[in-house]
């Protein structure tokens, strides 16, 4: 289990200035490259959810989580296991295409991948495709033959399957929140 | 009542029971200093020579009293001068609140005069920091900052207040500290924490498991770390050691957490640890580390550290568990609470005579040779220990003198030893001594230093003189950066690159220039005489002790080596 693989961390944070920088700093300070990052508010406008992907060992990922939990701006952290999580990414791909038959081919590929065409010009087509990286990499490979002019990814967002949420089972006997709980003691 | 930001800040400090502020004024913090004019009777301000000195003094105040230390600085260079002090406090988990003022909000981000993004700069070295964005949140932020600094694993917090906010006005109602948790941001934070609120007391099953481990152990060993000192848990620590009949090794940060004269202590552990400590940790079958994070100066080689033992880590910070050394069991909690819970469950008196006999067959203290005709470091320390009162607060700088002092002195209570263990800040000692002497006017404070460390921040002698602080400085003057020289001797083929300090000042003349007294001593008799003079003179006193430059700290285990592979004995 303890191997260098891409791991997904989901983090609930205060929606405030400087919070992303605090979270990102924790990764850069340890020499990690953030492979993917997606940030946005949740159903509670005061709370944002950050989904971060890094390539790391399991024990290092746990260490990162523990250190993230120490930040006052962090509400909860969870490592999302691929088998129990759905991960999606939106990719916009602008493909070069000047001939009609090429356009048909691209449309067929788009259909197979359930990608939507969001912009067409005389010599380009822009597609939007949603999926995990196996799907987006596959369509990227196919479209590269036509000549990709530009490509942009939103970064992976992920949720757990079923009823589970980030606020459950995140605690190991409640101890992760220790530093915050004892604020009461500090008063 | 409507008040200015500056006044709200001062009122908030009073809410927290702050009686002393260490600081240095400047352009952007002028409103606060102007308001301080009206608070002179309630809060004492110590004006240092440099902001770094103020930060170390606040740290020394915090470590010696257990309360939160406070320091003030202006924007730009004033705030960046705090950085080393903040990092020192962060690495040693010392609770301080640094308050800096920044340029006005309309000037922020324009590279204005003396502007720096100090919250950005200090992000990695504070528990939390705040840039106050409006006058309305000022009181909330100050209350939150103090709560964060002192709660859980203590640490530094910085508040940056733009100048215009210190002049703006808003309604402020003073609240007793106990009620802070029910209001504002702190209230929100508490609510959030209570979502999964579990009592701060340690888990019972965890305690029970450790009790079983103690019962099964034939060769138990304890490590007393800085967490015991921060939690002021020396009584519990001693009760545990006595009942388990287990030897106790003390880390640098743990000095004062366990009685240095208790027959169960094996002395210091780690790179310059005693033979008894290092051999015992290698041979024990159960190692219980309390408030210790197994730094690379203790667990020099994590893979083989305590290789025959089940390792149990008791720490208040979850993120320290399994960080440096893989543990077999852990309990997250405040050292005092965990030890109390443990003592309630542990069986009656246990006995491990054979194990103790083995451990204490090794030396618990380094025996240094007596040398005729010159002053040796251990002569100096024995003399200091003999002549100064037993409860003297000892502050040190960093280097050979630090290790000698910690090896040699027997600390009796938490807060007696002030030393920069984690960050290793040369120049920490003088500021820390000022903080300790200000908060303990009736106690003797001795500053053990080396010529290299002393030179780094000796501008604070002016502070010491002005506030008539009778600190005794014992300078181990060997004319070299002794610890670096020791490494150069042992590891770098005696290439003494840039470590020889054959240069000014003359510390005795320097004492005179600062309005203090001083004496250079070359033998024990002169030293005794100087110490008596220092005790009776009522002001600061520098004792310049001439030490040979080739004295070494012994024993020594090389960095990354197995803990019993002594490079020198």
Contacts between the chains, C-beta under 8 A, distances in Angstrom:
chain1	res1	chain2	res2	distance
A	17	B	131	8.0
A	17	B	133	7.9
A	18	B	119	6.9
A	18	B	131	7.4
A	21	B	120	7.4
A	21	B	123	7.0
A	22	B	123	6.2
A	25	B	123	5.8
A	25	B	124	6.3
A	29	B	124	5.9
A	59	B	322	6.9
A	62	B	322	7.7
A	63	B	319	6.7
A	63	B	322	7.4
A	63	B	323	6.0
A	66	B	318	5.2
A	66	B	319	3.6
A	66	B	321	7.6
A	67	B	319	4.7
A	69	B	318	7.1
A	69	B	319	7.3
A	70	B	127	7.9
A	70	B	317	7.2
A	70	B	318	7.8
A	70	B	319	5.7
A	71	B	128	7.6
A	72	B	127	7.6
A	72	B	128	4.7
A	72	B	148	6.3
A	72	B	189	7.0
A	73	B	128	8.0
A	75	B	192	6.3
A	167	B	195	7.5
A	171	B	196	5.6
A	171	B	198	8.0
A	172	B	318	7.9
A	173	B	198	7.3
A	173	B	203	5.1
A	173	B	206	7.6
A	174	B	196	5.7
A	174	B	197	7.7
A	174	B	198	3.3
A	175	B	198	7.8
A	175	B	203	7.4
A	175	B	318	5.4
A	175	B	332	4.2
A	176	B	318	5.6
A	177	B	193	5.8
A	177	B	196	5.5
A	177	B	197	7.9
A	177	B	198	7.6
A	178	B	152	6.4
A	178	B	200	7.0
A	178	B	316	7.0
A	178	B	317	8.0
A	178	B	318	6.0
A	178	B	332	5.5
A	178	B	333	7.3
A	179	B	151	7.1
A	179	B	152	3.6
A	179	B	153	6.5
A	179	B	316	7.7
A	179	B	317	6.9
A	179	B	318	7.6
A	180	B	152	7.5
A	180	B	189	6.8
A	180	B	192	7.4
A	180	B	193	4.1
A	181	B	193	5.0
A	181	B	194	7.7
A	181	B	197	6.0
A	181	B	198	6.6
A	181	B	200	5.6
A	182	B	151	5.0
A	182	B	152	4.8
A	182	B	200	4.7
A	182	B	316	7.9
A	182	B	334	7.2
A	183	B	147	5.3
A	183	B	148	7.3
A	183	B	151	4.8
A	183	B	152	7.6
A	183	B	181	7.0
A	183	B	186	7.2
A	183	B	189	6.5
A	183	B	190	6.0
A	183	B	193	6.3
A	184	B	181	6.3
A	184	B	190	6.7
A	184	B	193	7.9
A	184	B	200	7.3
A	185	B	151	6.1
A	185	B	200	5.8
A	185	B	334	7.7
A	186	B	146	8.0
A	186	B	147	4.8
A	186	B	148	7.6
A	186	B	150	4.6
A	186	B	151	2.9
A	186	B	152	7.4
A	187	B	147	6.0
A	187	B	177	5.9
A	187	B	178	6.0
A	187	B	180	5.7
A	187	B	181	5.1
